[in-house]
C-alpha cells in the first residue's frame, strides 16, 4: 500500500485521538480533587465528624473547599480557602451554622483583614499585620513543604494566625522522626509559657509530603465555643478526581447538621 494512502487513513484517527485527549483534560469530570478525612476525639477516639476536602481553581486562585459533615452525613460547617500570591498566606472563610461562628481573612481593596464573629454578636476585625514567617490556616501545608529539607535539619520558627485573637502566635515546628513512611512533626508555642500549652502533632507522607494526620485543637468548636481537641486522619491513598459540579454542590449545600462536637 502506498505510504500516502496509509498516512491518509491514519491522520484522521490521530486527530480524533488528540481531540479526545484534549476534551478529556478540559472535561469537568477531572476538574477537581477530593479526599475525605475523619475527625476523631483526641481523648477517646470516637468519630466526631468528617471533613470532605475539594481542591480546584477559581479563576486565577487555587481553591480548597472543606465541607464538615456530622456522622449521619448532614453538613454543619464549611470553609473556603483561596490562595493568590504567597502560598502560606491564603484568604479563607469558615462558618459553623450550628452556632453562627465565623472567622477568616479577606482581601478588600488591596488590603487584608482578619474577621471573627460569634453568633449574633458584632463582628470584630483587624488589619492583617505584616509578620515574618506568617502562616494562615491551610497555608501551613505549603509552609511545611517549602521548608521540608530545613525541617529535616533543625526546628523552624513560624507565626501562626489565631483569628479569634486577631493576631499571630510564634510557633516552633520540629521533626520528631522519619519512620514507617511518614515524617512526624511537632508544633509548639514559641514563648515562655509554651510548656503549658499541649503541642500539635502532625504526620506527613515522606514520599508525597501530604498531610496524613493532625492531632490538636481543630477549627471546629465544642458546645462551650472552645476549639475541639481532635485527631484528623487523612487517607493514605491520593485524592480522587471529581467533576466541578461536585464542588459547586459542596458550596451550595445547606448547613443543617446539628451534631455535638
C-alpha positions in Angstrom: 0.0 0.0 0.0 1.5 3.5 -0.9 2.7 5.5 2.1 0.4 8.4 1.2 -2.6 6.1 1.4 -1.6 4.9 4.9 -1.0 8.4 6.1 -4.4 9.5 4.8 -6.0 6.6 6.7 -4.1 7.2 9.9 -4.2 11.0 10.2 -8.0 11.3 10.9 -7.6 8.7 13.7 -4.7 10.5 15.2 -6.6 13.8 15.0 -9.6 12.2 16.7 -7.4 10.7 19.4 -5.7 14.0 20.1 -9.1 15.8 20.2 -10.4 13.2 22.6 -7.4 13.7 24.8 -7.8 17.5 24.8 -11.5 17.1 25.6 -10.7 14.8 28.5 -8.2 17.2 30.0 -10.8 20.1 29.7 -13.7 17.9 30.9 -15.5 18.9 34.1 -15.1 15.2 35.0 -11.5 15.8 36.0 -11.8 19.4 37.3 -11.1 18.9 41.0 -9.6 16.6 43.6 -11.5 15.1 46.5 -10.4 13.4 49.7 -12.3 12.6 53.0 -10.8 12.8 56.5 -12.1 11.5 59.8 -12.1 13.8 62.8 -11.8 11.7 66.0 -12.0 12.8 69.6 -8.4 13.1 70.8 -9.2 11.6 74.2 -11.4 8.6 73.4 -11.2 8.1 69.6 -14.9 8.4 68.8 -15.9 9.8 65.4 -17.0 13.4 65.8 -17.4 14.5 62.2 -15.9 14.0 58.7 -14.1 16.6 56.5 -14.6 16.4 52.8 -11.8 18.4 51.0 -12.0 19.6 47.4 -9.1 21.3 45.6 -9.6 23.2 42.3 -9.1 26.6 40.8 -11.4 29.6 41.0 -10.2 32.0 38.3 -6.5 32.6 38.9 -6.7 31.4 42.6 -6.1 27.9 43.9 -9.1 27.0 46.0 -9.8 24.5 48.7 -13.4 23.8 49.8 -13.9 21.9 53.0 -17.4 20.6 54.0 -17.8 19.4 57.6 -20.3 16.6 58.0 -21.9 15.0 61.1 -21.5 11.3 61.5 -25.1 11.0 60.0 -23.9 12.8 56.8 -25.6 16.2 57.4 -23.3 19.2 56.7 -22.9 21.7 59.5 -19.9 23.8 58.6 -17.9 25.0 55.6 -14.5 26.5 54.9 -13.3 28.1 51.6 -9.6 28.8 51.2 -8.3 30.9 48.3 -4.6 31.3 47.5 -3.2 34.1 45.4 0.4 35.2 45.9 2.2 33.7 49.0 1.0 30.0 49.3 1.4 30.0 53.1 -0.9 33.1 53.5 -4.3 32.5 51.8 -7.6 34.2 52.3 -10.2 31.9 54.0 -13.7 32.0 55.3 -15.1 29.5 57.8 -18.7 29.3 59.1 -20.2 26.8 61.6 -24.0 27.0 61.1 -24.7 25.4 64.5 -23.6 28.4 66.5 -23.2 31.0 63.7 -19.4 31.3 64.4 -17.4 32.8 61.6 -13.7 33.5 61.1 -11.3 34.2 58.3 -9.0 36.5 56.4 -10.2 38.5 53.4 -8.8 41.0 50.9 -10.7 44.1 50.2 -9.5 47.0 48.0 -6.0 45.6 48.1 -5.9 45.5 52.0 -6.2 42.3 54.1 -8.1 42.0 57.3 -8.9 39.3 59.9 -12.5 38.9 60.9 -14.3 36.9 63.5 -17.9 36.8 64.7 -19.7 34.7 67.4 -23.4 34.1 66.6 -25.4 37.4 66.7 -22.5 39.4 68.3 -21.0 42.2 66.3 -18.1 41.1 64.1 -14.6 42.0 65.1 -12.0 42.9 62.5 -8.3 44.0 62.4 -5.8 44.7 59.7 -3.6 41.7 59.0 -0.2 42.6 60.4 2.9 42.1 58.4 4.7 39.3 60.3 7.8 37.3 59.5 7.2 33.7 58.7 3.4 34.3 58.7 1.2 31.2 58.2 -2.6 31.3 57.7 -4.9 28.3 58.1 -4.3 25.7 55.5 -1.2 27.6 54.3 0.6 25.6 57.0 0.8 22.8 54.5 2.6 25.0 52.0 5.0 26.2 54.7 5.9 22.7 55.6 6.6 21.7 52.0 8.6 24.8 51.4 10.8 24.1 54.5 10.8 20.3 54.1 14.6 20.0 53.8 15.2 22.6 56.5 12.9 20.7 58.9 15.0 17.6 58.4 17.9 19.5 59.8 16.7 21.8 62.5 13.5 23.3 64.1 11.8 26.1 62.1 10.1 29.2 63.6 6.8 30.4 62.1 4.0 32.7 63.1 0.6 31.0 63.0 -2.6 33.2 62.8 -5.1 32.9 65.6 -8.2 34.6 64.1 -10.2 34.9 67.3 -7.3 36.8 68.9 -6.8 38.9 65.7 -3.1 38.2 65.9 -0.2 35.8 65.1 1.3 33.4 67.6 5.0 32.5 67.3 5.4 28.7 67.0 8.3 26.3 66.7 8.0 23.4 64.3 10.4 20.5 64.6 10.9 17.0 63.3 10.3 14.2 65.7 11.4 11.4 63.4 11.2 9.9 59.9 9.9 6.3 60.2 7.3 4.0 58.6 7.0 6.1 55.5 6.0 9.2 57.5 7.6 12.3 58.9 6.3 13.2 62.3 6.4 16.9 63.3 5.6 18.7 66.5 4.4 22.3 66.6 4.6 24.1 70.0 4.1 27.7 71.2 7.4 29.5 71.0 7.0 31.6 74.1 8.0 31.3 77.7 4.6 29.8 78.6 4.7 27.3 75.8 5.3 24.5 78.2 1.7 24.9 79.5 0.2 24.5 76.0 -0.1 21.0 74.6 1.8 20.7 71.3 0.2 19.9 67.9 1.3 16.6 66.4 1.4 16.1 62.7 2.3 13.3 60.3 3.3 13.8 56.6 4.0 11.2 54.0 7.7 11.0 53.3 7.2 10.4 49.5 4.3 12.7 48.6 4.6 15.2 51.6 0.8 15.1 52.0 -0.7 15.5 55.5 -1.7 12.2 56.9 -2.7 13.1 60.4 -3.3 16.2 62.6 -3.7 16.0 66.4 -4.5 19.1 68.3 -7.2 21.9 68.6 -9.2 22.0 65.4 -11.2 24.7 63.6 -14.5 23.2 64.8 -15.5 24.2 68.3 -17.3 22.4 71.1 -20.5 23.4 72.9 -18.5 25.9 75.0 -17.1 27.6 72.0 -13.6 26.3 72.5 -11.6 24.6 69.8 -12.2 20.9 69.9 -9.2 18.6 70.6 -9.2 16.2 67.6 -7.2 13.7 65.7 -7.9 14.2 62.0 -6.9 11.2 59.9 -6.5 11.5 56.1 -6.4 8.5 53.8 -3.1 7.1 52.5 -4.5 6.9 49.0 -4.1 10.1 46.8 -7.2 12.3 46.3 -9.7 11.1 43.7 -10.7 13.2 40.7 -14.2 14.5 40.6 -16.4 16.8 38.5 -16.6 20.5 39.0 -20.3 20.0 39.7 -19.4 18.2 42.9 -17.5 21.2 44.2 -20.4 23.5 43.2 -22.8 21.2 45.2 -20.5 21.4 48.2 -20.5 25.2 48.1 -24.3 25.3 47.8 -25.3 22.5 50.3 -27.4 23.8 53.2 -25.7 23.5 56.6 -28.4 21.7 58.5 -26.4 19.3 60.7 -26.7 19.9 64.4 -24.4 17.1 65.9 -22.5 17.8 69.1 -18.7 18.1 68.9 
